[in-house]
């Protein structure tokens, strides 16, 4: 089969696909994007300056070193999850199986992804330098450090590209990067628990950076050329999987429907799992046992939840009400680990009919495992804060246990939410029209965290905790869970979406 030139085919598809558009639509999109960036930048320039370049450096050497594996580890894992090599849906449907040059077909995607990775890497480098370097550094040194970080971003892209075209070693490398990311988070927590001086010295000079950055650029350019040469060896199924991911992201953004993305993540996770049957004791309720199996098969997420219990320590220098909000959101996150089965029940209640369970029985059983996870996570997080003397004396671990019903109600309510209701009337704001459907959908679930107001007030006041406050929070949580159960379920129906 003879390969045909790709440029005329691309032009024909672009011309055919864009035939319904008005003249100048592309220029209008570019104008809107530039104007949006300018407006948002003008509104948030002070906040962005705090994130990337505060007035005075505030990070120690340990914190600056910990930010390196965190930021670049997140960049690498994001590249791995999104491809990194992907095609648009028309190109994946028509050009991928066509007799065209694979290298010419995939090269624009690689070029665009390399630009994005370089920009993100450079921004990460600027953030690290801005928080850790002294203000005596001149502009050339900052530019060289940012350029080196951008080159590291491109190098991570090339590694992710090789992993996309390679075998099992890519999964092992993902595990190694996850361990480095966890080590970076542990370094930030250790830095927050001690008094470490700001990293004011030890930064390389221009004379050291010029040959180093030049050598890195030469190596990255050579590896990039080799990657372009072997671009056609990427398997079709890997490219199609990345194209589905990109298409789902655009659908979620355009349709303002986040469930598209979450459903794709769940399906892809379970599609690559080899499951074994496990027999639980007969006394365990059937839906509780199913939730236990779901949690047991997500051991990696349980490990991340255990590590995340130390993250509120990073907010010790912030207002205490922010620590309380982080605890409540963490309880919701922990309880959501077992929320996948509730989504299945809400979307297809056939299993509940076969089991002879009403919606009240189903929700009551579904709340047990999320409640236990939320209680254990909150108790661990508050106990750690209390052990480090970041909270006043008191039984904070007991207060964390009382947040179990709060997290369970919030997680189950969030899992029962349906599609975004785009028929709701929009709101007129000074910034333009705001669609209320996605806003209402995003609030369903987190609004149940209002049941944790007694705990939030106790943390925000930063006074000695009494057992009376623990009793009040336990009473509010249990009564709120019973009210939610009675108000959104019934004994004579199975559907979970109705009257939620």
C-alpha positions in Angstrom: 0.0 0.0 0.0 1.4 3.4 -1.1 1.3 6.3 1.4 -0.4 9.4 0.1 0.6 13.0 1.1 -1.1 14.0 4.3 -1.3 17.8 3.9 -4.0 17.8 1.1 -6.1 15.3 3.2 -5.9 17.4 6.3 -6.9 20.5 4.3 -9.9 18.7 2.8 -11.1 17.4 6.2 -10.6 20.8 7.8 -12.5 22.5 5.0 -15.3 20.0 5.0 -15.6 20.0 8.8 -15.6 23.8 9.0 -18.0 24.4 6.1 -20.9 25.2 8.4 -19.0 27.9 10.4 -19.2 31.5 9.7 -16.3 33.3 8.1 -13.9 34.5 10.8 -15.0 32.1 13.5 -11.4 31.0 14.1 -10.3 34.6 14.5 -13.2 35.2 16.9 -12.2 32.2 19.0 -8.6 33.5 19.2 -9.8 37.0 20.1 -12.0 35.6 22.9 -9.2 33.4 24.3 -6.7 36.3 24.4 -9.3 38.7 25.9 -10.3 36.1 28.5 -6.7 35.5 29.5 -6.1 39.3 29.7 -9.2 39.9 31.9 -8.6 37.0 34.2 -4.9 38.0 34.5 -5.9 41.5 35.3 -8.3 40.4 38.0 -6.1 37.7 39.6 -2.6 39.1 39.1 -2.1 39.7 42.8 -3.2 36.1 43.6 -1.0 34.7 40.8 2.0 36.7 42.2 1.5 35.1 45.6 1.5 31.7 44.0 4.5 32.1 41.7 6.5 35.0 43.0 5.7 36.3 46.5 7.3 39.5 47.9 9.7 37.6 50.1 10.9 33.9 49.8 9.1 31.7 52.3 10.3 28.2 51.5 13.1 26.4 53.2 15.5 24.1 51.3 13.5 21.1 52.4 10.3 22.7 51.1 11.9 23.8 47.8 13.4 20.3 47.3 10.0 18.7 48.1 8.2 20.9 45.5 10.4 19.4 42.7 9.0 15.8 42.8 5.5 17.1 43.6 5.2 19.5 40.7 7.1 17.5 38.1 5.6 14.2 39.3 2.1 15.6 38.8 3.1 16.8 35.3 4.4 13.3 34.4 1.4 11.5 35.8 -1.0 13.9 34.0 0.9 13.2 30.7 0.6 9.5 31.3 -3.2 9.7 32.0 -3.9 11.9 29.0 -1.8 10.1 26.5 0.4 11.9 26.0 0.1 11.4 22.2 -3.5 11.8 21.1 -5.5 12.7 18.0 -8.8 14.5 17.5 -11.9 12.4 16.8 -12.0 13.1 13.1 -8.3 12.2 12.7 -8.6 9.1 14.8 -11.6 7.9 12.8 -10.5 8.8 9.3 -6.7 9.4 9.2 -5.4 6.8 11.6 -6.5 3.8 9.4 -5.8 5.7 6.2 -2.6 5.0 4.1 -0.9 8.2 5.2 2.4 8.9 6.9 2.0 8.0 10.6 4.9 10.4 11.5 3.3 13.3 9.8 0.0 12.4 11.3 1.2 12.3 14.9 3.8 15.1 14.8 1.4 18.0 15.3 0.1 16.4 18.4 3.6 15.8 19.7 4.6 19.4 18.9 1.6 20.9 20.7 2.0 18.6 23.8 5.7 19.6 23.9 4.8 23.3 24.0 2.3 22.7 26.8 4.8 20.6 28.8 7.5 23.2 28.4 5.2 26.0 29.6 4.0 24.0 32.6 7.5 23.0 33.5 8.7 26.6 33.2 5.9 27.8 35.4 6.7 25.1 38.0 10.4 26.2 37.9 9.4 29.9 38.4 7.2 28.9 41.4 10.0 26.9 43.0 12.5 29.7 42.5 10.0 32.4 43.6 9.3 30.7 46.9 12.8 29.5 47.7 15.4 31.7 46.0 16.7 35.0 47.4 15.7 38.2 45.6 19.4 38.8 44.9 19.2 36.6 41.8 19.3 38.5 38.6 17.0 38.1 35.7 19.4 35.9 33.7 19.7 33.3 36.5 15.9 33.2 36.8 15.5 32.8 33.1 18.0 30.0 32.9 16.4 28.2 35.8 13.0 28.5 34.2 14.4 27.3 30.8 15.9 24.3 32.6 12.5 23.5 34.2 10.9 23.8 30.7 13.4 21.4 29.3 12.7 19.0 32.2 9.0 19.2 31.2 9.8 18.2 27.6 12.1 15.3 28.9 9.2 14.0 31.0 7.0 14.2 27.9 9.5 12.0 26.0 9.6 9.5 28.8 5.8 9.4 28.9 5.8 9.0 25.1 8.2 6.0 25.3 6.0 4.5 28.1 2.9 4.9 25.9 4.6 3.0 23.1 6.4 0.5 25.4 5.4 -2.4 27.6 4.9 -3.0 31.3 7.9 -0.9 32.4 5.7 2.2 32.1 3.4 1.0 34.8 6.3 0.3 37.1 7.7 3.8 36.4 4.3 5.3 37.3 4.5 3.5 40.6 8.1 5.0 41.2 6.9 8.5 40.3 3.9 8.1 42.7 6.4 7.1 45.5 8.5 10.2 44.7 5.3 12.3 44.8 4.4 10.8 48.2 8.0 11.6 49.4 7.6 15.2 48.3 4.4 15.5 50.2 6.0 14.0 53.3 8.8 16.5 53.0 6.3 19.4 53.0 4.6 18.0 56.0 8.0 17.6 57.8 8.8 21.2 56.9 5.5 22.4 58.3 6.1 20.6 61.6 9.6 22.2 62.2 11.3 25.6 62.0 13.5 25.5 59.0 15.3 28.6 57.7 14.6 30.0 54.3 16.9 28.7 51.5 18.8 32.0 51.0 22.1 30.5 49.7 23.3 27.6 47.6 21.6 28.6 44.3 23.8 28.2 41.1 25.3 31.2 39.4 25.0 32.2 35.7 28.4 30.7 35.0 27.3 27.3 36.2 23.8 27.4 34.7 24.8 28.3 31.1 26.8 25.1 30.3 24.4 23.0 32.3 21.3 24.3 30.6 23.1 24.0 27.2 24.0 20.4 27.8 20.4 19.6 28.9 19.0 21.3 25.8 21.4 19.3 23.6 20.4 16.0 25.2 16.6 16.9 25.1 16.9 17.9 21.4 18.6 14.6 20.5 16.0 12.6 22.4 13.2 14.6 20.8 14.7 13.8 17.3 14.8 10.1 18.2 11.2 10.3 19.4 10.1 11.9 16.2 11.9 9.2 14.2 10.2 6.4 16.1 6.8 8.1 16.3 5.1 5.6 14.0 5.8 2.7 16.4 3.1 3.9 18.9 0.4 1.2 18.9 -3.0 2.2 17.5 -4.9 1.1 20.6 -2.8 3.4 22.8 -3.5 6.4 20.4 -7.2 5.6 20.3 -7.4 5.4 24.1 -5.8 8.8 24.4 -8.1 10.1 21.7 -11.1 8.9 23.8 -9.7 10.6 26.8 -9.3 13.9 25.0 -12.7 13.6 23.5 -14.3 12.9 26.9 -12.5 16.0 28.4 -13.9 18.2 25.7 -17.4 16.7 26.1 -17.3 17.3 29.8 -16.1 20.9 29.3 -18.4 21.8 26.4 -21.5 20.0 27.9 -20.6 21.0 31.5 -21.1 17.4 32.6 -18.4 16.1 34.9 -20.0 12.7 35.1 -18.6 11.9 31.6 -15.1 12.1 33.0 -15.7 10.3 36.2 -17.5 7.4 34.4 -14.6 7.1 32.0 -12.1 7.0 34.9 -14.1 4.3 36.6 -14.6 2.1 33.5 -10.9 2.4 32.6 -9.8 1.5 36.1 -11.9 -1.6 36.3 -11.1 -2.7 32.7 -7.5 -3.3 33.6 -8.2 -5.2 36.8 -8.1 -9.0 37.3 -10.6 -9.7 40.0 -10.9 -12.7 42.3 -14.0 -13.9 44.1 -14.1 -13.5 47.8 -16.7 -15.0 50.1 -17.7 -12.8 53.1 -19.6 -14.0 56.2 -23.3 -14.5 55.6 -24.2 -12.1 58.4 -22.7 -9.2 56.6 -25.5 -7.3 54.6 -25.2 -7.9 50.9 -24.6 -4.3 49.9 -22.2 -3.7 52.8 -20.2 -6.7 51.7 -20.2 -5.3 48.1 -18.8 -2.0 49.4 -16.2 -3.8 51.5 -15.0 -5.7 48.3 -14.9 -2.4 46.4 -12.7 -0.8 49.1 -10.5 -3.8 49.4 -9.8 -3.8 45.6 -8.7 -0.1 45.8 -5.8 -0.6 48.1 -3.7 2.1 46.4 -6.4 4.7 47.0 -6.6 3.6 50.6 -2.9 4.2 50.9 -3.2 7.7 49.4 -6.0 8.4 51.9 -3.8 7.4 54.7 -1.1 9.8 53.5 -3.6 12.5 52.9 -4.5 12.5 56.6 -1.2 14.4 57.2 -2.0 17.2 54.6 -4.0 19.4 57.0 -0.7 19.9 58.8 0.3 22.1 55.9 -2.5 24.6 56.9 -1.2 25.2 60.4 -0.1 28.7 59.5 -3.5 29.5 57.9 -6.7 30.5 59.8 -8.1 27.6 61.8 -11.5 27.8 60.0 -9.6 26.7 56.9 -8.3 23.7 58.7 -11.9 22.8 59.6 -13.0 23.1 56.0 -10.1 20.9 54.9 -11.1 18.2 57.5 -14.7 18.2 56.3 -13.7 18.0 52.6 -11.2 15.2 53.5 -14.0 13.3 55.2 -16.1 13.6 52.0 -13.1 12.4 49.9 -12.5 9.4 52.2 -16.2 8.4 52.2 -16.4 8.8 48.4 -14.0 5.8 48.1 -17.0 3.5 48.5 -19.4 5.6 46.5 -19.0 3.9 43.1 -21.7 1.3 44.0 -24.2 4.0 44.8 -23.8 5.4 41.3 -24.5 2.0 39.9 -27.6 1.6 42.0 -28.8 5.1 41.0 -28.2 4.5 37.3 -29.6 0.9 37.2 -31.8 -0.2 40.1 -32.3 -3.7 38.6 -30.0 -5.3 41.2 -32.0 -3.8 44.0 -35.2 -5.2 42.6 -33.7 -8.7 42.3 -32.5 -8.5 45.9 -35.9 -7.3 47.1 -34.4 -4.2 48.7 -36.2 -0.8 48.9 -34.4 2.5 48.4 -34.3 3.0 52.2 -32.7 -0.4 52.8 -30.2 0.2 50.0 -29.1 3.7 51.2 -28.9 2.5 54.8 -26.5 -0.3 53.9 -24.6 1.9 51.5 -23.9 4.5 54.3 -22.0 2.1 56.6 -18.7 1.7 54.8 -18.4 5.4 53.7 -19.2 6.4 57.3 -16.5 4.2 58.8 -13.9 5.5 56.3 -14.8 9.2 56.9 -14.7 8.6 60.7 -11.3 6.9 60.6 -9.8 9.5 58.3 -11.1 12.5 60.3 -10.0 10.9 63.6 -6.5 10.3 62.2 -6.2 13.8 60.8 -7.4 15.6 63.9 -5.4 13.3 66.1 -2.2 14.1 64.2 -2.9 17.8 64.5 -3.5 17.4 68.2 -0.4 15.4 68.6 1.7 18.1 67.0 0.2 20.7 69.3 -1.4 22.5 66.4 -4.8 22.2 68.2 -5.6 23.0 71.8 -6.0 20.1 74.3 -9.0 17.9 74.0 -10.4 14.7 72.6 -10.0 15.7 69.0 -9.8 12.1 67.8 -13.3 11.5 69.2 -14.6 14.6 67.4 -13.2 13.1 64.2 -15.1 9.9 64.8 -18.4 11.8 65.0 -17.8 13.1 61.5 -18.5 9.7 60.1 -22.2 10.2 59.5 -21.5 13.6 58.0 -19.1 12.2 55.4 -21.4 9.3 54.7 -24.4 11.6 54.0 -22.3 13.9 51.8 -20.7 11.0 49.8 -24.0 9.2 49.2 -25.8 12.4 48.3 -23.0 13.2 45.8 -23.1 9.7 44.3 -26.9 9.9 43.8 -26.8 13.1 41.8 -27.8 12.7 38.2 -26.9 14.7 35.1 -26.5 18.4 35.1 -29.8 20.2 34.7 -29.0 22.6 31.9 -32.7 23.7 31.7 -32.4 25.9 34.8 -32.6 29.6 34.3 -29.1 31.3 34.0 -28.0 34.2 36.3 -26.9 37.6 34.9 -23.7 38.7 36.6 -21.3 41.6 35.9 -19.0 39.1 34.3 -21.7 37.7 32.0 -24.3 35.0 32.1 -23.7 32.2 34.6 -25.4 28.8 34.0 -26.9 27.6 37.3 -27.2 23.9 36.3 -23.5 23.1 36.8 -23.4 25.2 39.9 -26.3 23.4 41.5 -24.8 20.0 40.5 -21.4 20.9 42.0 -23.1 21.8 45.3 -25.1 18.6 45.7 -23.1 16.5 48.2 -20.8 19.1 49.7 -23.9 21.0 51.0 -24.4 18.1 53.4 -21.2 19.0 55.1 -23.2 21.7 56.9 -24.0 18.9 59.3 -20.3 19.3 60.5 -20.8 22.9 61.6 -20.3 22.1 65.3 -16.9 20.6 64.5 -16.0 23.5 62.2 -16.9 26.0 64.9 -14.8 24.1 67.5 -11.8 24.0 65.2 -12.2 27.7 64.2 -12.4 28.9 67.8 -9.2 27.1 68.7 -10.4 26.6 72.3 -10.0 23.6 74.5 -12.3 20.9 73.2 -14.9 19.4 75.6 -16.8 16.2 75.5 -20.0 18.3 75.3 -19.0 19.5 71.8 -18.2 15.9 70.8 -21.7 14.9 72.0 -23.3 17.8 70.1 -21.5 16.9 66.9 -22.4 13.2 67.2 -26.1 14.1 67.8 -26.3 16.5 64.8 -24.6 14.0 62.6 -26.8 11.1 63.5 -30.0 13.1 63.4 -29.0 14.6 60.0 -28.3 11.1 58.6 -31.7 9.9 59.8 -33.4 12.9 58.3 -31.7 12.4 55.0 -32.6 8.8 55.0 -36.2 9.4 55.8 -36.6 12.4 53.5 -35.0 10.9 50.3 -35.9 7.3 50.4 -39.0 5.2 50.9 -40.0 1.6 51.7 -42.2 1.2 48.6 -39.8 2.2 45.8 -36.4 1.2 44.5 -35.3 4.2 42.4 -32.6 6.3 44.0 -32.7 9.4 41.8 -36.2 10.5 42.6 -36.8 12.8 45.6 -33.1 12.9 46.5 
